[in-house]
Amino acid sequence: MDEAVDEAVDEQELTGGNTTAVVRIGNTVHRAAGPWTPTIQKLLAHVRARGLAEVPEPLGLDAEGREVVSFLPGDVPGWPAPEWLWSERVLTDAGRLLRRFHDATVGFADADAEWRLPVTEPAEAICHNDAAPYNMVFRDGRLVGLIDVDTASPGPRILDLAYLAYRLAPLSGDAFAGAAYDVGHLAPMARLDALTRAYGMPFLRTEVLGATVGKLRDLAAWSEARADGGGPAELREHAVMYRADADRIAALADAAAPA
């Protein structure tokens, strides 16, 4: 993975959930590398060796020093999300894939590990930290890939599950912004429970909701700090939404708690 990757210069910009520039060149994806890149490349190799083919193959660095991974063909949902994203099949596929990702990371060891985001205790697995539809690849409505792993770091499994529920139950305030279809039939709390069942660990609804609140408040602080450091200005708007959603979901958690 130390060999430089040479590609043609025909670059296609990719958009999605990441906050760094990402381009496609042929069958590879290139993004700015950071101190965490060697660790992430080792992590991708580790989980693929354990049978998780749904993440990109690590391919080292290109001649410009950018990280290179394989391109996973398919559809990455944008916003407003397509109506098919809210199917029960997607919900089940997402919960199962997240569990497989976490399980494949157990035992990963790198004495020189450097992570982009802080380690969160208890460090039960390596969390993706941005597991959401905009970092997933679909073909014909079926989930086939999990991408943008550069923000991964050790942490508790429930934090990843909580954020996935936030985006896919959904619990986020912007989930249906601009949608031209009816979503009145969706029951977010029931979908949260179904996602948890698909993940396959006995987390209580109140535990997932509580973890979502903590995750969103951390995201709000991170977004503001990144904006203060010269990041995209819209991150401040994200922080406002995260805090508002955290307050609303905290009320849901209180209501779901046993008397």
Secondary structure as UniProt FT lines:
FT   STRAND          4..5
FT   STRAND          12..14
FT   STRAND          22..25
FT   TURN            26..27
FT   STRAND          28..31
FT   TURN            35..36
FT   HELIX           37..49
FT   TURN            50..51
FT   TURN            53..54
FT   STRAND          58..62
FT   TURN            63..64
FT   STRAND          67..70
FT   HELIX           83..86
FT   HELIX           88..105
FT   TURN            106..107
FT   TURN            111..112
FT   STRAND          125..127
FT   HELIX           133..135
FT   STRAND          136..139
FT   TURN            140..141
FT   STRAND          142..146
FT   TURN            150..151
FT   STRAND          153..155
FT   HELIX           157..168
FT   TURN            169..170
FT   TURN            173..178
FT   TURN            184..185
FT   HELIX           188..199
FT   HELIX           205..228
FT   TURN            229..230
FT   HELIX           234..256
//
